[in-house]
Amino acid sequence: MDHDLIKLWLQNTTSLNSRAARKQDLVEFIFMFKITSVDDFKSIERADIIEWRDSQAKTKIKEGYAIRSIKRKLSTISKFFEFLCDEGAVVFNPVLGVERLSLRPTKV
């Protein structure tokens, strides 16, 4: 998806490496949710974000992704939704309130 809002959001990232990572994170998210227009972001709900986070944790960690990478992806998506809110493209950020994965093992 090639949209002016996405380009504008990415342009605000000064580091080329960070910009490339954010773009890749966003592309993966767009692909997973089959987003074809900015309006499609309006249909994403908190439950969708939780499902996406959990699917990342189940599959990506097995493939060698670090939890930090998954946390970065979630942060990227949250920042993008915050930008969309500021621009009036969506009314809320569904990532708000979604817990991040812990770097520490959970105690039983």
Secondary structure as the mmCIF struct_conf table of DSSP 4:
data_model
#
loop_
_struct_conf.conf_type_id
_struct_conf.id
_struct_conf.beg_label_comp_id
_struct_conf.beg_label_asym_id
_struct_conf.beg_label_seq_id
_struct_conf.end_label_comp_id
_struct_conf.end_label_asym_id
_struct_conf.end_label_seq_id
HELX_RH_AL_P HELX_RH_AL_P1 ASP A 4 GLN A 11
TURN_TY1_P TURN_TY1_P1 ASN A 12 ASN A 12
HELX_RH_AL_P HELX_RH_AL_P2 LEU A 16 MET A 32
TURN_TY1_P TURN_TY1_P2 PHE A 33 LYS A 34
BEND BEND1 SER A 37 SER A 37
HELX_RH_3T_P HELX_RH_3T_P1 VAL A 38 SER A 43
HELX_RH_AL_P HELX_RH_AL_P3 ARG A 46 LYS A 60
TURN_TY1_P TURN_TY1_P3 ILE A 61 GLY A 64
HELX_RH_AL_P HELX_RH_AL_P4 ILE A 67 ASP A 86
TURN_TY1_P TURN_TY1_P4 GLU A 87 GLY A 88
BEND BEND2 ALA A 89 ALA A 89
BEND BEND3 VAL A 91 VAL A 91
TURN_TY1_P TURN_TY1_P5 PRO A 94 GLY A 97
HELX_LH_PP_P HELX_LH_PP_P1 VAL A 98 SER A 102
BEND BEND4 LEU A 103 ARG A 104
HELX_LH_PP_P HELX_LH_PP_P2 PRO A 105 LYS A 107
#
